[in-house]
Amino acid sequence: MKTKRYAFWKALGSQAVQDVLERQSAAYERFFERKAGRPSFKKVKRYKSFTLKQAGWKFLRVNENVQKKSGKYTRARGVIEIDGRSYKFVQHRLMGGEIKTVCVKRDGAGRLWLCFSVLETISVPEGVSVSHIGGFDFGLKVFLMDNEGRAWMNPLFLTGELIRIKWLNRSVSRKVEGSHNKKSVQWLLSRVHIGIADKRRDFHFKLAHALCDEYDVLVFEDLNLNGMKKLWGRKVSDLGFGAFLKILHHVALKRGKHVVTIDRFERTTSICSACRHKQPIELRERTFCCERCGLHMDRDYNAAVNIFYVGLLLYAGASASTGRVVVRPARAGSPV
């Protein structure tokens, strides 16, 4: 580069610059396919990551000792070399495959992360005999309700920090643009949002593992999350239904469990789980009262029972010889 304006590109390897152009090309392809809006160009200080492929990085040393010592777990530590300079890092989990790319990422609080894409072979059983199938319904009052009537509540982490977030946003707007005071308050605001996201992710992972401990097949309803956000806004984002389903698919795949999804247009709320009578029900009505058989039960409980039956009929078959239910596994990372 002969001009001083773009001299910073020399600090990156050629493949990192190629990845930037690939990102730009992919963004315009999504725009022309009407899958996303028109891409905008970021300033250098707002660019948060760059990706290294085969060249530009090298592992120097990795300590994979994560055994429990003196009541504490020691983290795996290593050293990576990027463009001739060595950097120490803390490894979150062991990698059991071939590393393809390394992405250096900076979050809103200024922390640096190394994200590795690893090509790993995972053995998934072709047929699994299951004994416990569960149907689950998402709700706004209750995060999750199963077909046995048990409910899991969401702590609503964003709602609990909403007063503090509003105060910090007002403080940011009052500070002088480019001043150190504004940068410090922006850092505090980023830390609050990062803490909320970490707590929500931790709750989702713990709930996913708890469900996989008990159930072999988990049946959910496909949700129109964009439509729900238009109706109920911030609360739907705070619950994080979509993020929870992605985490559940990941945990279930690793543990040999199965997650199945029924059609979003399947009537599960406005149909009686006992006599299959269909009747309209408004959102403010929290109890389902059947006009035919007189069934009285919570609307989310009734929907979870219907989801269980629909998933059982569509995706499961009874074996006449063994009397067990056999479910065919899904592809890696996708519902059945």
C-alpha positions in Angstrom: 0.0 0.0 0.0 1.5 3.3 -1.1 -1.1 5.6 0.6 -1.0 6.2 4.3 -4.8 5.8 4.5 -4.8 2.1 3.9 -1.3 1.3 5.3 -2.9 -0.6 8.2 -3.8 -3.5 5.8 -0.1 -4.4 5.8 -0.5 -5.5 9.4 -2.8 -8.4 8.3 -2.0 -11.4 6.3 -3.3 -11.8 2.7 -5.8 -14.4 3.7 -7.3 -12.1 6.4 -7.9 -9.5 3.7 -9.4 -12.1 1.4 -11.8 -13.1 4.2 -12.9 -9.4 4.5 -13.8 -9.4 0.8 -15.6 -12.8 1.2 -17.7 -11.3 4.0 -18.6 -8.3 1.8 -19.5 -10.6 -1.1 -21.7 -12.8 1.1 -23.5 -9.7 2.5 -24.3 -8.4 -1.0 -25.5 -11.9 -2.0 -28.0 -12.0 0.9 -29.1 -8.5 0.0 -29.8 -9.4 -3.7 -31.6 -12.5 -2.5 -33.7 -10.3 -0.3 -32.7 -12.2 2.8 -31.1 -9.1 4.5 -30.8 -5.4 4.2 -28.3 -3.4 2.2 -24.8 -3.9 3.7 -23.0 -0.8 5.2 -19.3 -0.3 5.5 -17.8 0.0 8.9 -15.0 2.3 10.1 -11.7 0.7 11.1 -12.4 1.4 14.8 -15.8 -0.4 14.6 -14.5 -3.5 12.9 -14.6 -6.2 15.6 -12.9 -9.3 14.1 -10.6 -10.7 11.5 -10.1 -14.3 10.4 -6.9 -16.2 9.7 -7.0 -19.4 7.6 -4.0 -21.6 6.9 -1.3 -19.0 7.1 -0.5 -16.2 9.6 -0.8 -18.2 12.8 0.8 -21.1 14.6 0.4 -23.0 17.9 3.5 -22.8 20.0 2.4 -24.6 23.2 -0.8 -26.0 24.7 -1.2 -27.2 28.2 -4.2 -29.6 28.2 -4.1 -30.3 32.0 -7.6 -29.5 33.2 -7.7 -31.9 36.2 -9.1 -30.9 39.5 -6.4 -29.8 41.9 -6.8 -28.6 45.5 -10.6 -28.1 45.1 -10.3 -26.1 41.9 -10.2 -26.8 38.2 -7.1 -25.6 36.3 -7.8 -24.1 32.9 -5.9 -25.2 29.8 -3.4 -22.5 28.8 -1.5 -22.1 25.6 0.5 -19.8 23.4 -0.3 -18.9 19.8 1.8 -17.0 17.3 0.1 -14.5 15.0 2.2 -12.6 12.5 5.5 -13.3 14.3 4.2 -12.2 17.8 3.3 -14.6 20.6 0.2 -14.3 22.7 -1.0 -16.3 25.7 -4.6 -17.5 25.9 -6.9 -19.5 28.1 -8.5 -22.4 26.3 -12.2 -22.8 27.1 -12.4 -26.5 26.0 -10.2 -29.1 24.5 -10.2 -29.4 20.7 -10.3 -32.9 19.3 -10.0 -32.3 15.6 -8.2 -30.4 12.9 -8.3 -26.6 13.2 -9.3 -24.9 10.0 -9.5 -21.2 10.9 -8.8 -18.8 13.7 -10.9 -15.7 14.3 -9.6 -12.9 16.5 -12.6 -11.1 18.0 -13.1 -8.1 20.2 -16.3 -7.7 22.2 -18.0 -4.5 23.4 -16.0 -4.4 26.6 -12.7 -4.6 24.8 -11.9 -8.2 25.6 -10.1 -10.3 22.9 -11.3 -13.8 22.0 -9.8 -16.5 19.9 -12.5 -18.5 18.0 -11.4 -21.8 16.4 -13.3 -23.6 13.8 -12.5 -27.3 14.2 -13.2 -30.2 11.8 -14.1 -33.0 14.2 -15.7 -36.4 13.5 -18.7 -37.2 15.8 -20.3 -40.7 15.8 -24.1 -40.5 15.9 -26.1 -43.7 16.4 -28.3 -44.7 13.5 -31.2 -45.9 15.6 -32.0 -45.2 19.2 -34.6 -46.9 21.3 -36.2 -44.4 23.6 -38.4 -44.8 26.6 -39.3 -41.2 27.6 -40.7 -38.7 25.2 -41.7 -35.2 26.2 -43.8 -32.4 24.7 -43.0 -28.8 25.5 -44.8 -25.5 25.0 -43.1 -22.1 25.2 -45.1 -19.3 26.9 -44.8 -15.7 28.0 -46.0 -16.3 31.6 -44.0 -19.6 31.9 -40.8 -20.1 29.9 -41.5 -23.8 29.3 -44.3 -26.3 30.2 -44.1 -30.0 29.6 -46.8 -32.5 29.0 -46.7 -33.6 32.7 -47.6 -30.2 34.0 -44.2 -29.1 35.2 -43.1 -25.6 34.5 -39.7 -23.9 34.1 -39.6 -20.2 34.8 -37.2 -17.7 33.1 -35.5 -15.2 35.4 -35.9 -12.4 32.8 -32.3 -11.1 33.2 -32.8 -8.0 31.0 -35.9 -6.9 32.9 -34.0 -7.2 36.2 -31.3 -4.8 34.9 -33.6 -2.5 33.0 -33.4 0.4 35.5 -29.6 0.3 35.4 -29.5 0.1 31.6 -31.8 3.1 31.3 -29.6 5.1 33.7 -26.4 4.2 31.8 -28.0 5.1 28.4 -29.0 8.5 29.7 -25.5 9.0 31.0 -23.9 8.1 27.7 -26.1 10.5 25.8 -25.1 13.4 28.1 -21.3 12.9 27.7 -19.2 14.8 25.2 -18.6 12.8 22.0 -15.1 11.3 22.0 -14.3 12.0 25.6 -12.9 9.6 28.1 -15.9 9.9 30.3 -18.2 8.7 27.5 -15.9 5.8 26.7 -15.9 4.7 30.3 -19.7 4.8 30.6 -20.0 2.9 27.3 -17.7 0.3 28.7 -19.9 -0.1 31.8 -23.0 -0.4 29.6 -21.3 -3.1 27.5 -20.4 -5.0 30.7 -24.0 -5.0 31.8 -25.2 -6.3 28.5 -22.5 -9.0 28.4 -23.4 -10.1 31.9 -27.1 -10.4 31.0 -26.2 -12.5 27.9 -23.9 -14.7 29.9 -26.5 -15.3 32.6 -29.2 -16.1 30.0 -26.8 -18.5 28.1 -25.9 -20.2 31.4 -29.6 -20.7 32.2 -30.3 -22.1 28.7 -27.4 -24.6 28.9 -28.4 -25.8 32.4 -32.0 -26.3 31.3 -30.9 -28.1 28.1 -28.8 -30.5 30.1 -31.6 -31.0 32.7 -34.1 -31.9 29.9 -31.6 -34.3 28.2 -31.0 -36.0 31.5 -34.7 -36.9 31.8 -36.0 -37.2 28.2 -34.8 -39.1 25.2 -36.9 -37.3 22.6 -38.0 -33.7 23.0 -40.9 -32.3 20.9 -41.3 -28.6 20.4 -43.5 -26.3 18.3 -42.0 -24.2 15.5 -42.4 -20.5 16.5 -42.7 -17.4 14.4 -40.3 -15.4 16.5 -40.4 -12.3 14.3 -44.1 -12.1 14.6 -44.0 -12.6 18.4 -41.4 -9.7 18.7 -43.8 -7.4 16.8 -46.6 -8.2 19.3 -44.7 -8.4 22.6 -41.4 -6.8 21.8 -38.6 -6.8 24.4 -39.9 -9.7 26.5 -39.6 -12.2 23.7 -36.0 -11.2 23.2 -35.4 -11.4 26.9 -36.8 -15.0 27.0 -34.5 -16.1 24.1 -36.6 -18.9 22.6 -34.5 -19.2 19.4 -31.2 -19.2 21.3 -32.4 -21.9 23.6 -33.5 -24.2 20.8 -30.0 -23.8 19.1 -28.3 -24.7 22.4 -30.7 -27.6 22.9 -30.0 -29.0 19.5 -26.3 -28.8 20.2 -26.5 -30.5 23.6 -28.9 -33.2 22.3 -26.6 -34.1 19.4 -23.6 -34.5 21.7 -25.6 -36.7 24.2 -27.4 -38.9 21.6 -30.8 -37.3 22.3 -33.3 -36.1 19.7 -35.2 -32.8 19.2 -38.2 -32.9 16.9 -40.2 -29.9 15.8 -43.8 -29.9 14.7 -45.4 -27.4 12.2 -46.2 -24.0 13.5 -49.7 -24.1 11.9 -50.6 -27.2 13.9 -53.5 -26.3 16.3 -52.2 -27.1 19.8 -53.7 -24.3 21.9 -57.2 -24.2 20.7 -57.9 -27.9 20.7 -58.9 -30.1 23.7 -56.2 -32.6 24.6 -58.9 -35.0 25.9 -61.7 -35.1 23.3 -60.0 -33.2 20.4 -62.7 -30.6 20.3 -61.7 -27.4 18.6 -62.8 -24.1 19.9 -61.3 -20.5 19.9 -59.4 -19.2 22.9 -58.1 -15.7 23.4 -54.7 -14.9 24.7 -55.9 -13.4 27.9 -57.6 -16.6 28.8 -55.1 -18.6 30.8 -57.3 -21.6 31.4 -58.6 -23.9 28.7 -62.3 -24.9 29.3 -63.6 -27.5 26.9 -67.2 -26.9 25.8 -67.7 -30.5 25.0 -66.2 -32.6 27.8 -65.8 -29.9 30.4 -62.0 -30.3 30.7 -60.4 -27.5 32.8 -56.6 -27.1 32.7 -53.9 -24.5 32.1 -53.6 -23.4 28.5 -49.9 -24.0 28.3 -50.3 -27.5 29.9 -53.0 -28.3 27.4 -50.8 -27.1 24.5 -47.9 -29.2 25.7 -50.0 -32.4 25.8 -51.2 -31.7 22.2 -47.6 -31.1 21.1 -46.6 -34.4 22.7 -49.3 -36.3 20.9 -48.6 -34.6 17.5 -44.9 -35.3 17.8 -45.6 -38.9 18.8 -47.9 -39.5 15.9 -45.7 -37.8 13.2 -42.2 -38.9 14.2 -42.5 -42.0 16.3 -43.6 -45.6 15.5 -44.4 -48.4 17.9 -42.5 -51.6 17.5 -44.9 -54.6 17.8 -42.1 -57.0 18.7 -40.5 -55.1 21.5 -43.2 -52.6 22.5 -40.7 -49.8 22.5 -40.8 -46.5 20.6 -38.1 -46.2 17.9 -37.2 -42.7 16.6 -34.9 -42.1 13.6 -32.1 -39.7 14.4 -31.9 -36.3 12.7 -29.0 -34.9 10.8 -26.3 -33.2 12.7 -27.5 -29.7 13.9 -31.0 -30.0 12.4 -34.4 -31.1 13.8 -35.9 -34.5 12.7 
